[in-house]
Amino acid sequence: MTAPWQPLLEWWFGNSESSKEVAAQKGKLWFGKRDSQDLEARERFGDQVEQALAGGLTEWAQCPEGWLALVLLLDQLPRMIFRDSPKTYSGDARAQALVAQGIAADFDRQLLPIQRVFIYLVFEHCENLAVQNEAVSRYLGLLAQQPESDRALFADYLDYAEQHQKVIAQFGRFPHRNAVLGRESTTEELAFLSKPGSRF
């Protein structure tokens, strides 16, 4: 019998075990902003996202694959389904707690390297410098474990983590979230937001 989280993992990662192949096939889904992709996420997995945000699907977190899928429902899919609304970030706190629990159980090391990217990305989304430092540390460790053929890909993931870390070190929060969350931007943040590449 197919596990309830399997359709989500197949949609997000495909069926290859090669990190480069998965990234090539799925990169536009992960990091692109397309209305069609957001709609597909809502239509296929919107009910599960709502369950996860309400504190449900806890049984998924009993194994590494289910844990990964639940993290995606809390961290990645709300950023698609609720894009540009406060609900975008509504699963972050639970995702962070879930990731900490799973890492303590060594679940992350039982996943493929490309899957672990999305576990550590939860830390990267956090507006807390200590957690950002943890993200960079995790990506450094992940990069060190990759074969030469995959190092450029994972170096990019580390670079993004370091960029996020620098923003939190400077501002203590992500200025690009201010408008959506109803936060007033400082003069320094407005100057930063006027620069290219300031919005993740």
N, C-alpha and C positions, 0 to 999 in steps of 0.2 A: 504494500500500500504506500502511495506517495505521501511523504511528510507534508503537513500543511504549509510549511515554509518553502518547500522546494520550488514552486512556480516563481516566487519572488527572487530566489537566488539565481535561478536560470535566466530570468529577465535581466537581472543586474550584472551577472558575471558571464553568462553564456555557458558553454560546456568545455572549453579548453582549460588545460592546467598550465599553459604557458602564460606568464605574466604579460609579455609583450603582445601576444595574440589577443588576450582579453582586453588589454588597454586599447589596442588598435580598433577592436570591434565595438567597444562600449564607451570609449572616452567621450564621445559626443553626448551620450545619455547622461553620463556622470557630471560633466562640467559644461554642457551646453545649456542654453536657455531657449527652449522651443515650446511653444504653446501645445503642439501635438504631443510632445513627450509628457508635459504636465498633465494633459487630459488623459493620456493612457495610464499614467500612475494613479490618477483619481479613480478612473473607471475600474481598473483591475484590482487595486489594493487600497482604495479609500476606506472601505469598511474595516479592514485590518488596522490601518493607521489610526482610525478613531478608537478601536478597541485598545490598541497599545497606549494611546494618549490618555485613555480613561483608567489605565492601570491594569489592563487585562493581558491575556496571552502569557502570563508568567510561566506557564509550563514549557514554553518554547526555550526558556533560558536554562534548561536542564542538560543541554548538549551544545557543543560548539557551533554547529550549523544553525540550530534554532536560535541560539543566542545572537549570532551574527545577523540573522534575518530580523529579529526583534530590534536590534540596534538600528538597522536600516529603516525600519518603520518609524522609529522615534526621531532619528537624526537626519537622514537623507530625504525621505519621501515628503515630510512636511515642508521642506524647502522647495519642493516642486508643487505640491498640491495647494499650499497656502502662500505661494510666492507673493512677496510685497505686502504681507499682512502680519500683525503681531503673532498670529498662530504659527508662523514659520518656525519660531524658536520654542514652541510650547512643549516639545518633547526633549529638549536639551538636558534638563536636570535629571530626568529619569534615565536618559541614555548614558550620562556621565556616571551615575551610580551603578548602572548595569555593566558598563565597561570595566569599572574598578572591580566589581565582584567577579566577572569572568576572567580578568587577568590574574586575579588572586588564585583562581582555580586552574590557571595555565591553559585556559581555553584558546587564547590567541595563538599560542604556539602549535595548536592542532589544526590551524587553518592554513590555506595556501597564502603565500606572501602577498599576492594582490588583494586577497580578502582582508588581510591584516591592515592594509592601508585604510580601510573604512572603519576599522575599530579605532585606530589611533586618530583618525580625523575628528572623532568626537572630542578629544582633548583639544584639538586645533580650533574647534568652534567655541571654546570656553573663554569668557572674559575674565580670566584670572591668570596672572603671570606664572604662578607655580605650576598650574596645569599646562600652560603653554610650554614651559620648560620640559615638562614630562613628555609632551608631544614631540618636541625636537629630539629628546633623548631616545624615544621609541623609534623614530624614523632613522636616526643615526644607526641604531642597532639593526634595524631591518635592512638598511643599505649594506652594512658590513657583511651580511649573510648571503648577499646575492651573487650569482655568477657574473663574470665580466660582461656577458651579453645583455644583462638586465640592469647594470649599474646606472646607466644614464637615465633610465626610466625612474628608478627609485631615488636618484639624486634630485630629480625634478620634484618629487613628493617632499623630500627633505627641504628643498628650497622654498616651497610654498609654506611649510611649517615655520621656517625661520622668518619669512615675511610676516606671517600672522603674529609670531612672537614679538617682533619689533614693534608692531602697531600697539599691542597690549602693553609692552614696556613703556611706550611713549604716552599713551592716552588712558590706559586702564580699562579700555572698552574699544569696540569697533565703531568708529564714527559713522560708517556707512549704514549702520542699523538705527541711527538716531531718529531719522524721519519716520520710519516704520513704527518704532516703539514710542513715538511721541516725546523723545528726549531732545532738549535744546542743545545744539552744537556750540562749542566754544569757538572763538575766533581762530585759534590754532587748528581746531578740527576742520573748520570750513576751508582754511587754506590748504590743509592736507587733502580734503575731498576734491579740490579743484585740480589736483594732479592726476595724470593718467595712472591706472593701475592701483588706485586707492580703494576700489570697491571689489571685494572678492565675490 
